[in-house]
């Protein structure tokens, strides 16, 4: 892989060649539009807040399996999500890779996933992250350090995204999915910087950035719930 000087640590170089395909992510976005609007009734609020160009990180709460595809389908720009490697099985492996999604091993410090994600941001793309690390209550109560690392390392702004209504009552035909044609709200928040402006990337700086991010995401979720009455 050809490498070019970037904003790496202590003279390191950051790859400027994205592994994930931007064209593939756009195909994924179009597939998501058809599926999400065909099966459910998304209500999208604040999508205009996503910067039209340049690197950006979408930080999405995660309470249901459709949260990622839903955001892919309604976001104004093609998005490359970091997705657990367990999802890349059988035909889904080639499909997810083909639509520009990134495989990550959550049990280790996955250097390949880190490099690929930073490559997306270095190329001015959109990186989607579930900062809680796994599906749960979707309340941003417990964040992993990965989001802070990517934000501080790349300098990309974070846009909080709240998906509400996906984890309510199960569908009648397919229990693992929300009821068909039910409403799912996706609320995009104001972009913000995770760093403190010092450029520090120490463990303490990342811990402080994680706490700032947690407060911003929690505040956005509370506002989204009031706005949507969820």
N, C-alpha and C positions, 0 to 999 in steps of 0.2 A: 504494500500500500504506500502510495506516495504521501510524504508527510511535509507539512509546512509549519513554520513557526507560528505559535499561537500564544494564548495567555496562560501558559502552563506554569507549574511551580518550579522555581529555582532553575530557570533556563530550559526546562523540559519543553518538548514540542507537543502540540495538540493536533490530532488528525483533522484535516479540513475536508476529507473525502468521506461523505456519509455512506455507511454500509446500507442503511435502510433506503428504499426507493421512494422518492417524493411522488413520482408518478403512480407507484403502487398504492401509496397512502391516499392519493386522490381517488383511485379506483375504489379503495375501501370506503372512503367517505360517501361516494355515490351509491355503493351497495347499502351502506348504513342508512342513507336517506330513504331508499326504497323500502327497506325492511322495517325501520322504526316507524315511519309514517304510515306504512301499510298495515302494520299489526297493532300499533297503539296510537295515541293522540298526544304527541309531545307538545308541551307549551314551553317555548324557549324565551327566556328573559335575559336581557343584557348582553347578547352575543356581540353587539357592536363594541363592547369594551375590550374584546380581544384585539391586540395590536394587529394591524393589517399586514405588516411586514416585520421581518427580523425574528430572532429567536424568542420563544416564549414557552413557559411551562404551565400546563393545565394541571392543577392539583384537585383531584376529584375524590369526593367521599365514596365509600364503597360498601353497599349493603345488599347488592344483588348482582347476579352474573350479567344482566343486560346493561349495567351502568356504563361499561366501556364502549360497547357497540352503540349505545344511545348517544353518548358524547361524540363519538366518531361521526355519527349520522347528522347531528345538529350543529356541530361546531362550524364556524365560518371558514376554517382552514383545515387542510388535511393534517391528521394527527398521528404520530407514532407513539403508541403506548408500550410501556414496559409491562410485559405479561409473563406470568409464572411459566416456567418451562414445562410444567405438567400439562399445560393446555396444547402444547405443540406435539400432538400424537397423531399418527396415521395421516390421512389426507389433510388434517388441519395444520400440520407442520408446514407443508408447502403453501397452503392458502394464506396463513397468517404472515409468513415470511414474504409472500408475493404482494401482500397489501401493506407492506412497510412496517409491520409490527416487530417489536424487539423481544427476544427471549431472554429471561433472567432466571438464574438459580438463586432463590431466596435464602438458601441455607448457607451460602458462602459469599465472600466478597468477589462477585463475578466480574472479573476484569474485562472480559469481552463485552458484556452488557454495558459496563460503565463507559468503555471506549466508544461503543456504538451510540449510546445516548448523547455523549458529549459531541460526537460527530454530527448528529442531527442538529444540535443547537449551534455548533460552529458553522453549519451550512445555512443558518437562518431559519430552521424549521421549528415545528411545534412538537414538544415532547409531552406526552400524557403520563401522569404518575398517580397511583393510589398511595398517598403518603402513609396510610395506616398499615400498608404492607400486605394485608389480606382482608377478605370480606368479613364484616362484622356489623356493628351497630351503625356505622357510617356517620359517626358524630365527631370525627377528628380528635377524639379524646387521647389517643396514643399514637404518636408519630414516630416513624423511624428517621434516622439521620440522612437517608439517601437524598431526600428532596432538598435539604439544606445544602448538601454537598454539591449537587448539580447546579443549584441556583447561585451559590457563592463562587463556585469554580468558573461557571460560564458567564456570569453577570446578567443572565436572562431574567426578565421579570416573571413573577408568578401570578397567574390568574386563578383565583379560587372558583371551583365549580361545585354546586350542590345539586345532586340528583335526588328528587323527592317523589315518592309514590311508587317506586319500583318494587319495594319490599313490603307492600301491604298484603292484602288477601291474595291467595294463590288463584291461578286461573282454573276454570272448570274443566277445560279440555286437557291442558298441560299444567300440572300442579307446580312444576319448577319455574313457570313463567307468570308474570302478572296477567290478569284477565285481559283478553283481547279487546282492543278499542278503549281500554281504560286510559286515563290521563296520567302522564308522567311529566313532572315539571323539571326543567333544567335551567338553573339560574347561574349566570356568569357574573363574577364580581369585578371590582376594580383591580387592575394590575398593581403589584407592589414589589419593592426590592427586598430581598431577604438579608443582605449584608448590612453592615453598619457604616459602610463607606470607607473603612480603613484598608480593605483589600486583604485582611488577615484570613488565613485558612487553617488556623490551629484548631485543635480539638475544642478548646474553650470557645473560640469564635463560632464554630459549627453548632455547639450546644446552645449558644446564645441565639444564633440564627434560627435554630429549630424552635426555640421558645417563642420568638417573634412570629414565626410562621404559624405556630399553633394558635396563638391569640388571633391572628388575622383570619385564619380559616374558621375558627370557632365563631367569631363575630359575624363572618359572612353567612355561615349556616343559620345562625339565629335570625339574621335579617331575612334570609331566603324563606325561612319557615313563617315568619310574620307576613311576608309579602304574599306567599301562596296559601297561607292559612293551613299549613300541613302540620 
